[in-house]
Amino acid sequence: MGGNAWTHTGPYQRDLEVAFRQAQEDELARDNYGFEERSVEELWQNREWQEYIFTGGTGTVLDFPAMIEAAEPHDGPFLRPLTDGEVRAWAPDGRPTYEQWDAALDSEHLDFPGRAQGNCTVLYRNGRPAQIGYWGVTAD
């Protein structure tokens, strides 16, 4: 098995960690994957949840227990924001739109991370931050 690539967007918040946690809570409210009445933190303390994630996963932001800093080595299972240089490699003005992000992923100008890893970046509309783009690969 080689992991499945996925993409998702969530609401913008200046603090990417807060936006990530909100995206996780929103996803959990949409689908609890059979793990009812548990918070994201409680899920990651549950061995059955960990097994579920590492043998298949949700293909969402729920697949990550935490966000790491952009400059940290990406050795999963974490979500990592792109650095400014990584963003400018496919969006030279440093303010990518949803359409630029989607096209960069489709054309492979922007790579998917390795298995059990995810990335995120701010997406802009009319020059203003509008949402967060998330993408990753499941662990399986």
Phi, psi and omega in degrees: 000149185236009182082152180246131178280146179212160174224157181198152172238154178218171181297147177282139166218145183303318179274110184297328177296317178294318178299318178299312180297321178294319178298321177296313180297320178298316180294318180296325177292327178288319184207119180268002175055031179083004180250075188288149173054045176228146175279169178300318180297318179295321178301314184289350174266355183264124181298325179295321177296314180301317178298317179301313181294315186279353176246006180186302178083176182261343186068035180215183177296346177291346181286359184234131179283338185201163173257136176256170178290151182302325184275353181286151175298142185262092182239025171049166355273078183229161173262134181231127174291151176287150172284165177301319179296321178295322178293314183293343177295333179235350175224083189307331180278354179075010180230071185291142173271168175304316183297319177295317179299311180298316179294321179296320177293317180296323183270358182067020170286341175234120184276153166281146179287180178289176180302144180063031180224156178216161177228164174210160175203155176285137176246143188246151172226125182055038176078003181242146177302131184234327181199174177247131173265130178242141173207152183192188179223133180293165184281335186295000000 
